């Protein structure tokens, strides 16, 4: 069993990223920031986060990253280069190209998660300026064999139990 924390669109917040990191770093195997941190890659608030560039970032973040956790391949991007505000189609093609099992992205500031063709697409929302809901959110994914459990947290660390979901991934 492995856990992955996913956060996005912090837009200049530093103390909050440090608090989230300190709160969860002992329980997760990977911490992902899906871009628009508006910080530099060497900023202390991003220490420990696997971070990609958003459309509001500068300073040398990669546009996308691929990594493996617990036998699952993660594709991480901000989403602006794939027009995720309009459709997930461009992101879907890239996920197929990289053979990703789990796709993490941001950009829209809208919390969402769905399985399409056996792949999990996850947007953790925003910890600064959420859209379509009031709560400032991030997620923790719990990887167990062919299942992924998602817990959604508010910035203050409170779990929003009603938003917890479990997904079955393809092999």
C-alpha positions as a printed NumPy array, in Angstrom:
array([[  0.   ,   0.   ,   0.   ],
       [  1.34 ,   3.416,  -1.008],
       [ -0.051,   6.917,  -0.684],
       [  0.363,   9.924,  -2.948],
       [ -0.557,  13.514,  -2.058],
       [ -1.672,  15.738,  -4.949],
       [ -1.977,  19.526,  -4.745],
       [ -2.259,  22.202,  -7.415],
       [ -2.746,  25.873,  -8.141],
       [ -1.355,  27.322,  -4.916],
       [ -0.601,  30.641,  -6.686],
       [  2.068,  32.072,  -4.412],
       [  1.135,  30.369,  -1.143],
       [  4.197,  29.208,   0.771],
       [  3.275,  28.644,   4.418],
       [  0.293,  26.552,   3.353],
       [  2.437,  24.244,   1.186],
       [  4.813,  23.797,   4.117],
       [  1.943,  23.005,   6.48 ],
       [  0.471,  20.422,   4.085],
       [  3.926,  18.859,   3.618],
       [  4.609,  18.748,   7.359],
       [  1.127,  17.371,   8.075],
       [  1.38 ,  14.435,   5.657],
       [  5.016,  13.741,   4.742],
       [  5.314,  10.799,   7.146],
       [  2.243,   9.051,   5.698],
       [  2.772,   9.51 ,   1.948],
       [  5.359,   8.114,  -0.453],
       [  5.135,  10.966,  -2.961],
       [  3.923,  14.584,  -2.93 ],
       [  2.909,  16.061,  -6.284],
       [  2.337,  19.719,  -7.155],
       [  0.518,  20.054, -10.498],
       [  1.755,  23.564, -11.207],
       [  0.915,  27.224, -10.801],
       [  2.869,  27.45 ,  -7.579],
       [  4.218,  30.808,  -8.799],
       [  7.434,  29.942,  -6.964],
       [ 10.9  ,  29.08 ,  -8.21 ],
       [ 11.984,  25.425,  -8.309],
       [ 14.418,  25.992,  -5.432],
       [ 11.863,  27.651,  -3.137],
       [ 11.838,  25.983,   0.291],
       [  8.043,  25.679,   0.274],
       [  8.339,  23.225,  -2.644],
       [ 10.905,  21.002,  -0.919],
       [  9.68 ,  17.436,  -1.177],
       [  7.11 ,  18.15 ,  -3.903],
       [  7.429,  16.587,  -7.373],
       [  6.482,  19.768,  -9.291],
       [  5.581,  20.683, -12.875],
       [  5.235,  24.064, -14.595],
       [  1.9  ,  25.802, -14.818],
       [  0.952,  28.672, -17.083],
       [  1.777,  31.124, -14.252],
       [  5.159,  29.574, -13.392],
       [  8.705,  30.465, -14.335],
       [ 12.19 ,  29.311, -13.558],
       [ 12.693,  25.936, -15.125],
       [ 10.03 ,  23.492, -13.958],
       [  9.428,  20.66 , -16.439],
       [  6.105,  20.768, -18.314],
       [  5.425,  17.158, -17.414],
       [  6.82 ,  14.338, -15.32 ],
       [  6.375,  10.578, -15.311],
       [  7.046,   8.437, -12.26 ],
       [  6.109,   5.048, -10.83 ],
       [  4.606,   4.42 ,  -7.413],
       [  3.554,   0.97 ,  -6.213],
       [  3.676,  -0.394,  -9.759],
       [  1.447,   2.388, -11.132],
       [  2.713,   4.888, -13.689],
       [  1.835,   8.525, -12.972],
       [  1.742,  11.21 , -15.656],
       [  1.845,  14.702, -14.126],
       [  1.204,  17.977, -15.939],
       [ -0.516,  21.267, -15.273],
       [ -3.015,  20.853, -18.078],
       [ -2.858,  24.19 , -19.902],
       [ -0.829,  22.623, -22.735],
       [ -3.612,  20.03 , -23.163],
       [ -6.594,  22.443, -23.029],
       [ -8.096,  20.642, -20.025],
       [-10.623,  23.414, -19.439],
       [-12.34 ,  22.374, -22.662],
       [-11.82 ,  18.609, -22.847],
       [ -9.71 ,  15.796, -21.446],
       [ -9.129,  14.415, -24.955],
       [ -5.598,  15.829, -25.436],
       [ -4.641,  14.613, -21.982],
       [ -6.181,  11.215, -22.733],
       [ -3.998,  10.818, -25.843],
       [ -0.877,  11.785, -23.88 ],
       [ -1.805,   9.351, -21.095],
       [ -2.111,   6.568, -23.674],
       [  1.216,   7.565, -25.222],
       [  2.986,   7.376, -21.855],
       [  1.058,   4.264, -20.712],
       [  0.036,   6.144, -17.555],
       [ -2.295,   4.535, -15.036],
       [ -2.946,   7.756, -13.118],
       [ -2.964,  11.258, -14.599],
       [ -2.597,  14.236, -12.245],
       [ -3.324,  17.736, -13.498],
       [ -4.602,  21.134, -12.415],
       [ -5.231,  24.408, -14.272],
       [ -9.039,  24.514, -14.029],
       [ -9.063,  24.809, -10.206],
       [-11.986,  22.338, -10.274],
       [-11.777,  19.261,  -8.05 ],
       [-12.533,  16.158, -10.062],
       [-11.689,  12.517, -10.529],
       [-12.823,   9.953, -13.063],
       [-11.694,   6.72 , -14.657],
       [-11.637,   6.717, -18.459],
       [-10.555,   3.547, -20.274],
       [ -9.01 ,   2.16 , -17.088],
       [ -6.984,   5.313, -16.284],
       [ -7.635,   7.62 , -13.342],
       [ -7.663,  11.353, -14.114],
       [ -7.384,  13.466, -10.99 ],
       [ -7.534,  17.219, -10.472],
       [ -7.12 ,  18.112,  -6.782],
       [ -8.748,  21.532,  -7.175],
       [ -6.921,  24.555,  -5.794],
       [ -5.664,  25.428,  -2.326],
       [ -5.88 ,  29.124,  -3.189],
       [ -8.77 ,  29.843,  -5.572],
       [-11.142,  26.892,  -5.954],
       [-13.815,  26.927,  -8.63 ],
       [-17.23 ,  25.243,  -8.482],
       [-16.918,  24.741,  -4.718],
       [-15.97 ,  26.812,  -1.699],
       [-13.436,  24.46 ,  -0.11 ],
       [ -9.75 ,  24.853,  -0.914],
       [ -8.769,  21.242,  -1.612],
       [ -5.992,  18.721,  -2.117],
       [ -6.179,  14.934,  -2.286],
       [ -4.417,  11.844,  -1.026],
       [ -4.561,   8.711,  -3.141],
       [ -4.171,   5.327,  -1.459],
       [ -2.936,   2.742,  -3.988],
       [ -3.983,  -0.835,  -3.258],
       [ -3.583,  -3.501,  -5.955],
       [ -6.06 ,  -2.567,  -8.707],
       [ -7.906,  -0.008,  -6.601],
       [ -7.261,   3.598,  -5.702],
       [ -8.994,   5.245,  -2.76 ],
       [ -9.189,   9.036,  -2.885],
       [ -9.542,  11.197,   0.215],
       [-10.196,  14.917,  -0.252],
       [ -8.875,  17.403,   2.295],
       [ -9.505,  21.05 ,   2.948],
       [ -6.533,  23.357,   3.313],
       [ -6.99 ,  23.243,   7.113],
       [ -6.448,  19.45 ,   7.075],
       [-10.067,  18.433,   7.599],
       [-11.083,  15.483,   5.441],
       [-14.28 ,  16.008,   3.452],
       [-15.604,  12.487,   3.99 ],
       [-18.522,  12.908,   1.601],
       [-16.091,  13.322,  -1.304],
       [-14.084,  10.135,  -0.672],
       [-14.19 ,   7.752,  -3.606],
       [-12.763,   4.439,  -4.662],
       [-11.729,   3.663,  -8.233],
       [-10.888,   0.431, -10.036],
       [ -8.106,   0.773, -12.591],
       [ -7.405,  -1.338, -15.65 ],
       [ -4.445,  -3.664, -15.675]])
